[in-house]
C-alpha cells in the first residue's frame, strides 16, 4: 500500500458521496477515515449526510402526480430557455 494521502476538509467534501457509496480505493478510504477521526466538523457533516441517505433509501418511491410532473417540466424548460 502506498503512502496515506492527506485529506483536507475540502477533499473530504469532494469524496464524501463516493465514501458513503463505498466506491473509493482503499488508500483514499483509509485517509478519509483518519481525517474523520480528527475533524469533528467533517464527522458531523458525514454522519448527517449518511443518515439522510439511509432514510431516503428506506422510503418507498411513489409516482409523481401528472399535474405536478407537468408543472415541474414546464418550469425546467422555462429556466433552460433563460440560460
C-alpha positions as CSV (number, residue, x, y, z in Angstrom):
1,X,0.0,0.0,0.0
2,X,1.3,3.5,-0.8
3,X,1.6,6.4,1.5
4,X,-1.5,7.8,3.0
5,X,-2.9,10.8,1.2
6,X,-3.5,13.9,3.4
7,X,-7.2,14.8,3.3
8,X,-8.4,18.3,3.8
9,X,-12.0,19.2,4.7
10,X,-12.5,20.3,1.0
11,X,-11.1,16.9,-0.2
12,X,-13.4,15.1,2.2
13,X,-16.5,17.0,0.9
14,X,-15.5,16.2,-2.7
15,X,-15.1,12.5,-1.9
16,X,-17.9,12.1,0.6
17,X,-20.5,10.7,-1.8
18,X,-18.1,8.0,-3.1
19,X,-17.1,7.3,0.5
20,X,-20.7,6.7,1.6
21,X,-21.3,4.6,-1.5
22,X,-18.2,2.5,-0.7
23,X,-16.7,3.1,-4.1
24,X,-13.3,4.6,-3.1
25,X,-9.9,3.0,-3.4
26,X,-8.7,1.6,-0.1
27,X,-5.9,4.2,0.3
28,X,-8.4,7.1,-0.1
29,X,-10.9,5.5,2.2
30,X,-8.3,5.0,4.9
31,X,-7.2,8.6,4.6
32,X,-10.8,9.8,4.8
33,X,-11.4,7.7,7.9
34,X,-8.2,9.2,9.5
35,X,-9.5,12.7,8.7
36,X,-12.9,12.0,10.2
37,X,-11.3,10.7,13.4
38,X,-9.6,14.1,13.8
39,X,-12.2,16.5,12.4
40,X,-15.4,16.9,14.3
41,X,-16.9,19.3,11.7
42,X,-16.5,16.8,8.9
43,X,-17.7,14.0,11.1
44,X,-21.0,15.8,11.7
45,X,-21.4,16.6,8.0
46,X,-20.7,12.9,7.2
47,X,-23.0,11.5,9.9
48,X,-25.9,13.7,9.0
49,X,-25.5,13.0,5.3
50,X,-25.2,9.2,5.8
51,X,-28.3,9.2,8.0
52,X,-30.2,11.2,5.4
53,X,-29.2,8.8,2.6
54,X,-30.3,5.8,4.8
55,X,-33.7,7.4,5.4
56,X,-34.3,8.2,1.7
57,X,-33.1,4.7,0.7
58,X,-35.5,3.1,3.1
59,X,-38.5,5.1,1.8
60,X,-41.0,3.7,-0.7
61,X,-40.9,5.6,-4.0
62,X,-44.3,7.0,-5.1
63,X,-45.0,8.3,-8.6
64,X,-45.2,12.0,-9.1
65,X,-48.8,13.1,-9.9
66,X,-49.1,14.1,-13.6
67,X,-50.1,17.7,-12.8
68,X,-47.0,18.2,-10.6
69,X,-44.8,16.5,-13.2
70,X,-46.1,18.7,-16.0
71,X,-45.6,21.9,-13.9
72,X,-42.1,20.8,-13.0
73,X,-41.1,20.1,-16.6
74,X,-42.6,23.4,-17.8
75,X,-40.6,25.3,-15.1
76,X,-37.4,23.5,-16.0
77,X,-37.9,24.2,-19.7
78,X,-38.5,27.8,-19.0
79,X,-35.3,28.0,-16.9
80,X,-33.3,26.3,-19.7
81,X,-34.5,28.8,-22.2
82,X,-33.3,31.6,-20.0
83,X,-29.8,30.1,-19.6
